[in-house]
């Protein structure tokens, strides 16, 4: 089953790796780069190596279309949002070629210091995250070799290049490489090199993990804990750990409370999944994040749950969801969706928050009759009949990195 590393927080956030630059009407007049006299290839250390931009182009052409190379900084095929340029991150030269087969472009960066390049990219990712773009770099299309990097605009092209000695550089701290793919730490702490291409459009690397049914597999559970073994879902040992898992890049828990009266607050704009006593839903501890109101209107409410009985929680949530669906087969926009891990859950009606939780491997409970998801999304067995766990939300697909 394919793994979709889904969905960025908002369509307004754009990264270099997804920008599809317009073809310049005058591109034929840009200076072309001549072919190499010697062939590029893997170095003695196993990474892709090229002595010149021309050799880097030839290397890429073994795996993907790359025509009409240009080093003109005004070439209209270059991304509208600058990633980096000569003089930064030890970059010595930049070029761009047309990916005719993939209907996109590939931008090249020759650099003199691998660590300096990766450190520059890491700082860019962290700066974007700090500025309010927590998903920047999750769908990285930065593929690096020993002394050059490429950033294709198309997922299918990145997938082709991942089969070479180039490796996908990922520095977002919430990113995860699934089992079955090669990965290694980069020369910069916090960065990973892998052959896994994450993509929200479903065309990236397939999910090679074999899902486990938590109801039938794994070791016997400890008291008040679900059975071990699950389809890669996250877990936490306490509300504090759960808060640390989701805050601050996915859920804003600046306003946080475990006070039962505060947790029980509902808003006209934010309706939780759980109503009444949490223990009647199989939840042993519960917290709320966000601005709960008072003199001001409530904002950004999200509920965090430590679950002692996942089957009971999903059974109650299924009944609530079907009650909401029965009139027009649609869920109210203000109604929260239940996203679950192994022994934890989050309730939120914020699409952007849910997108971030999917990156952390949470899956949402969907009990809509006849539900199906396109190829590339996850659909796993739920704890109750008639429901699935998924990261696909019809109509909620948005652009990303």
Helices and strands as residue ranges (DSSP letters): G 16-18, G 27-29, E 41-42, E 48-49, H 53-61, E 67-70, E 91-99, E 104-111, H 114-130, E 142-144, E 148-152, H 155-161, E 167-170, E 183-185, E 192-194, H 239-246, E 256-257, H 260-263, G 278-281, E 283-291, E 299-307, H 310-325, E 337-340, E 344-348, H 351-359, E 363-366, E 379-381, E 388-390
